Amino acid sequence: MIALTVGFPRVVQVSHTRFLLSAALVVSVLAGKADAGDVAFPGAEGYGAGAVGWKGGEIFTVTTLANHGPGSLRQCAETAQTPRVCVFAVSGTIDLHSPLRVGSNTYIAGQTAPGDGIQLRIVKGRSGTLVLKNAHDIVIRFLKARPGPSEEMSPTVDAVTIENGQRIYLGSLSLGFATDETFNVHVSNSTAADITLADSILALSLDDSTHPKGPHSKGALLCSAEGRGNQCGRISVLRNLFAHHRDRIPDIKGTEIGPIEVINNVFYNPISQFGEFYDLLGDVAVAYLGNIALTGPNTVRKTPEAVQVFEWEDNNTVSLWAEDNVARTPPGCRRRSVDVLDETAQTRQVAPGSWTLTTRPMPSTEVLDSVLTRAGDRIEGRRAPDSLDETVIEDVRNCTGEVIDRVEQAGGWPEISAGDLSVAIDSDGDGLPDAWEQTRDGLDPTQADDPWDIDAVSGMSYVETWLATMAGDER
């Protein structure tokens, strides 16, 4: 366990973390390693790393790309009443008629899909693709969620919406074609906390589309709220690429239950604003560390700072730990001046190390290359970025691309290859494919074994070992 203690007593501290000490930090460090049972998977980081309620549950194999029915992702994600892991024997695009409302204690393991994986889009209805409402202990990894415009005007088409969610880990996702927020954490008369969004691409939200307010291309909104008694915090936004949004990259509110981390992200080509931090919900603490803010072809000439702080409530404050961030014009773009912090943000800074981080930040000099070679639904040696993600990545490298109004401007939804479906054959129906069982002592692909038995090599259960292997996780 790592404990970093320096006076910021109102902020909840986090254990099972790794941390890189800056020269300015004066702290005490107790180094250790989290037990595999305490985190969602080897290498899980951020406040959502403790999303483990699915462990020991049913292994459900998705066998169809149908919107609903037997063997569908919806059947796994929504209808089961017990913990479960959704694994895939198919790849391709699922045309949804309504959002997937993911229930508690669920792991959607997109890394298990053959070929190019799973893409979600909305073909009917007025909402987005994934809704996690009043739910806890959810892991969603290696998935593409790109809803597209709603049939009718709608203010609720997000790629991912979390409402009153706790212990949630979202990683290696490709999110786009939303008409409201691409990613939204919302709280309504309740609590939203212990959430991670990591290693993902959030790009190409639709601007002048079907949102009733008109142009509305947004990146991420953390801690929007309605009702009373709301608590929202302990959210980690780690190593993501945001590209081609009007603004909200990200917008942050929050309360005193714990800080919000924005660490090692790349923000590219907003039209009007980068990040906006508000005191509207309560006292909010933000760690903004090692981020890269890049202007682009659509960015207004009088470019605002990467972080703007707005304190509008007399009794609330914003506390900002900002360190090792870069704001600049990338090569190939029209040169302009851009600063990291606005005037108010500069006055709201706290000392480095004022509270515990849940991850070890990379130096900003390493962030751009690392994020561009890692973020999104890709797995080294097995799944490359699809054509849409590859275009976005090249846009950042070359200062190209634009904020769009219609999906067609980006070439439409990519075709998703089915790949070699034989790799998913599971003769004994125990949830583990034959090809993988043949590599492990103690497993027999012709006999249904207990996938939750412990693998002698990894020390984890067989199914967790397989999930980690397919994801390329390091233990």
N, C-alpha and C positions, 0 to 999 in steps of 0.2 A: 504494500500500500504506500502511496505517496501522499504526504500531508504537507501542504504549504500554508504557513500561518503568518499572516501579517494583518494588522488591524483593519478589517472591513466586516465587523461582526454580524451585520444584518444579512450577509450573503451566505447561503448554504455552501459548505465545502463538499468536494467530491473525492472519493477514494478510487483506487484501481486506475491511476492515471500515470502518464509519462509527461515529463516537462523539460523544456530546454531553458536553462537559466540565462537571462540576459545579464549584461555587465551591471545593470542598475539594480538587479534583484538582491535583496538581503533577506533570505528566508531560511527556514530549516527544512531539510529534505530527508525523508525516510524512504529509501528505494526498496521496491519489491515487485512482485509479479502477481497479477490477478489469477485466481483459479478459473479454469475453463468453464466451470458451472456458473460463474458469476457474470459472464458476459455472453452476448448473443452469438459470437463466433470469434475465432482467434483474430486479433487485430482490431476488433470493434472499439471505437473511440467515441468520445462525446457523451453528453448527458443521456442519450438513448441507448447506450451500450448495455444496460441492464435489462433489455427486453427479452426475457427468457421464459415467459409463461407458456410458450408452445412446446417446450422440451418435454419429452415423454409421451407426446400425443400421437394421433393417427397420422400415418403417411398416406396422403391422398394423391393419386396420379391423375393429372389432367390429360384427357385423351381426345378432346375435341376443341375446335375453335368456335363452337357455337356460343351464342349469347347466354344461353341458359340450358339447363337440363342435365341428365346424367353425364358425368365425366367432364363437366365444364368448370372453368375457373370460378365462375359465380357459385356453383354448388359447393366448392371447397371453401371459398372465402366468406360466404354469407350464411350458409344453412347449418353447418355443423355446430353442435353445442359444446364440443369438447376441444381441447388443444389439438392443433393439426399443423402439418407441413404440406404445402401445395407444391408438388414437383410435376415436371412436364415430360410427356412422351410425344409432344407435338411442338411445332414452331409455326409462326405466321402472325397474321393480324386478326384480332378479335374485334368484331364490330358490335359495340355495346348499344343496347336500346335504353339503358339507364346506367348510372354509375355503379361500379362495384363498391358496395358498402362493406368494408372489410371488418370482420368481427374480432373480438379479443383473442389473444393467445394463438396467433396465426403467423406463420412464416411462409411468404410467397417467394419461392426460390427460383427466380428466373434463370439463374446460372445452370440449372439442370436441363433446360430446353436445348434440343439439338439445333443445328443450323444457326440462323441469325437471331434466334430468340423470339420473344413475344412483344407485339405492339398492340396497344389499346387505342381505340378511337371511338367517338360517339357518332352514331348515325341516326339516332332518334333522341328526343328529349331536350331538356333545357339545363342540364348540369354537366359537370366534368366527368373524368374517368374514374378516379379513386377518391372515395370519401371514407374517412376514418373518424367516426363520430361516437362519443361516449364509449370509447374502446381503449384497451391497454395491451401491452406486451405484443406488439406487432413488429415484424421484420419484413421489409420488402426490398429485394435486391435484384439488379440486372433485369430491368424491365423498361420498355419504352411506353410512356403515357402521353399521347398527343391527341387531345379530344377533337379539335377543330370547331368551327362555328356551330352554334345551336340552331335548331330548326326555326325557332322564334327568338325574338329579343330576350336576352337573359343576362342577369348580373352575376351568375354563379358558375360560369364555366371555367373552373380551375383544372390544371392537370392533377394536382393533389390537394385535397382539403383535409386538414385535421381540425376537429372541433372537440374540445374537452378531452383530448387524448393524453395518455401518459405512458411512459416507457415505450417509445416508438423509435425504430431505427430504419431510415431510408437511405440506401446506398447504391451507387453505380447505376443510377437511373438516367434516362434520356427523356426530358420533359419539354414539351413545346406545343404550339398551336392552341394555346389557351386564349380566351377573350376577356378574362378577368385576371386575377393573379395566376401565375404559373404555379406557385407554391404558397399556401395560406395556412397559418396556424390561428385558429379562432377560439374564443372562449365565451361561453354564454351561461351566466349564473353558476359558474363552476371553476375548474382548474385545468389548465393545459401546461404540462411540464414534462421534463426528462425526455427530450426529443433530439434526434440527430438527423441532419441531412448532409450527406457526405459524398464526395467523389462523383458528382452528378453534373449533367449539362442541363441548364435551364435556358432555352433559347427560342427566338422567333415567336413570341406571343403576338397575337393578331391585334392590330391597332384599331383601325376604322372598320369594325366588323359588326357583331351582333350584340354588343353591350349597349344598354339603353342610355348610358351617359355619353356615347359617342367614342372618340378615340380613347383607348383604354388598354394599351399594351403594358403589362406590369410584370415585374420579376417576382418578388417575394414580399409578403406582408406578414410580419410576425407579431402576434398578439392583437389582432383586431378583436373587438369585444362588443357585447350587448348585455343588458341586464345589470345585476348588482352582485357584489361580493366576489368579483372575479379575481383570480390569481393566475399569472402567466409568467413563466420564466424557465430557467435551466434548459436552454435551447442551444444546440451547437450547429453551426453552419460551417462546414469544413471542406476545403479543397474543391470547391465547385467552380464551374464556368458559367457565368451569366452573360448572355450576348443578345443584342438586338431587342431591347425593351425600351419603352418610352421612359420609365422611371421605376422607382421602388426596387432598387438593387443594393441592399434591401431597405424597406421601411420597418422600423422597430418601435414597439411600445414594450411595456413590461411592468412587473411589480417586484416587490422586495423579496419574493420567495427564492430568488436566485438569478444569477447573471445570464446574459445571452452572449455567446461566443461567435464571432465572425472572424475566422482564422484561415489564412492562406487561400483565399478565393481570388479569381480573376473576374473583373467586371468590365465589359466591353460594349461600346457604342450605345449608351443611352441617348435618348433625344434631349431630355430636359434636366434630369437629375440623376445622381448616383444614390447614395444612402441618405435617409432621413430618419433621425432618432427623436422620439417624442416622449414627453412626460405625462401624456394624457391619461394613462391607466394607473400610474403610481410611480414610485421611485424605481428607476430602471438602471441597472449596471450593465455596461457593454464592454467586452474585450474585443477590440478591433486591431488585429495583429497580423502582420506579414501579408497584407492584401495588395493587389495590383489593380488600380483603376485606370482604364485606357479609354481615351476618347475615340470616336469613330466617324464614319462619313455622315451620320445623322446627328451627331452631337452639336448642340447649339454653339454659336460662336463665342458667346460669353459663358464659358463653361463653369458651372457651379463646382464647389469643392466636393471631394469624394464623400465627406461626412458633413452633414448639416444637422445641427442640434436645435430643436424648437422646444422651449420651456414656456408653456402656456398656462400651467396650473401653479398657483402661488405656493402650495404646500408640497409639491412634488419636485424631484430633482433627477437629472441625468448624471451618472458617474461614468466617465469614459476612460478606459485604459487603452491608449493608442500608441503603438510602437512598431517601427520597422515597416511602414506602409509606403507605397509609391503611387503617385498620380502623375500621369504624363500623356503625351501624344505619341503613339507608336510610329515607327518608320512607315512612310508612305501616306500618312494622313496630313491634312492641313494643320500646320503648327499653330498651337494656341497655348496659353498659360492655364494651368490647373493646379490647385493646391489640395492637400489632403484634408485639412480641417478648416471649417469656417470659424469666424471669430468666437461665437458662443461655444463651439466644441473645444476650442483651445482653453477656454476658462473653466471647462468642466472636467479636465483631465485629473486623474488620480495617479498615485505613484505606481510604477510597474511592480507587479507582485502583490497587488492589493487583495487579491483573492486567488483561489486555486483554479488552475486550468485543468481540463480533462484530456489534453493532447499536448504533444511536443511540437511547437510551431517550427516550420522550416524557415530559414532565412529568406527574405523576399527575393534575393538574387536567384533562388532556385525555383520559385513558385510558378512562373509562367511556363517553363518547359515541363515541369512536373505535372501541372494540371492539364496541359494540352496533350500530354501523352498518356494520361491515366483516366480522366473524367469520362463519364457516360457509360452506357451499356456496352462494355467491351471486356474481353478476357484474353490476356496475352497468350498467343499461340493457338487460340481456338475461335475467338469471335472478334472480328475487327469492327471498328466504328462503321455504322451504315452510311449510306450516301449523304443523308441529311446532316448527321453529326460531323462527317468528314468535311463537308462544306463549311459548317460553322467554325470548325477548328482552323481551317485554312483562311477564313475571313479574319480571324484574330491575328494570325501570322502576317497577313498581307494588307491589313487595314482595308478590307473589302466588305461587301454585304450590306444589308439594310434592314431596317424595321419594316415589316410587311403588314398588309391588310388581309390578304387572302392566302390560303394554303398553296394555291397554284403558283404564286410568286416564288416559292421555294422549291418548286418541282413536284409538289404533292407529297403524299405519304410514300415513303420508300417501300419497295417490294421486299418482303421478308422471306428469305430462303428457308425451305423446310429442312435442308441438310440431310444427313444420313440418319433416318429414323431407327435403324437397327441398333444404334448405340443405346437406345432407351428400352430395348426389350427386357422385360422382367418376367421370366418364366414362372417363378414361384409366387409372384404377386405380393412380395413383402415390402415393396417400395424401392428396393435397391436394384439397379439394372444388372443383368447377367455379367456384362463385360467388366464392371467394377468389382462385383463379388469374386470373380475369378482371380483378382489380384490380391485378395486378403485371406490369410490363413484364418480358419474358423468359420468361413462362410461357404455355403454351397448354393449355387444358382438354381438348383433343381429342388431345393428344400426351403420352405418358408422359415427363415430365421428371425430372431428378435432384433430388429434394427437398432434397438436402444441398448443392446449388450455393449460392453466396453471393448473397444479395439485395443489390443495389447500394445500396438506400436504408438498410436497417438495419445492414448489415455482418455480419449473421448468416446462417446458412443459411435457405433458404425455409421449411423445416418449423419451425425454431425461431422464426422471425418470425411464422408463423401461430399457433403455440402461444401465444406471448406476446400476440399481438393478441386471440385468443379469451379469454385470461385477464384482459385489461386491464392487463397488466404495463407498467410505465414503464421506459424505457431511459434 
